[in-house]
Amino acid sequence: VTMTVTEGDKLDLNCSAEANPSPTYQWMFNNVILENENNPTLIIESIQPDKGGVYRCIARNIRGEGSVEMRLDVVCELNGFFFHIFVCLYKS
């Protein structure tokens, strides 16, 4: 799954799993564990170009684990046009 968002937007990523016993959650960004992000919802208040990449949610319990991932592309608006990340980094 790929999602495109505009720089500065608020982003809520939701992950849910039905399991017994109830699962625990862990979020990763570009294969790096996001410390203290262990809720089913990951909230980014103001998305910036460096937050573009692959997010993964892992749900696990004593019986196993499952995961889902999505790619996030960040675009920025400049004079009414939307540009992808390489332009966002250089806008003034």
Protein Blocks (a to p, Z undefined) as FASTA:
>chain_A
ZZdddehiacdddddddddddddddddeehiacehiacfbdcdfbacfklgccddddddd
fkbccdddddddddddeehiacdfklmmmpZZ
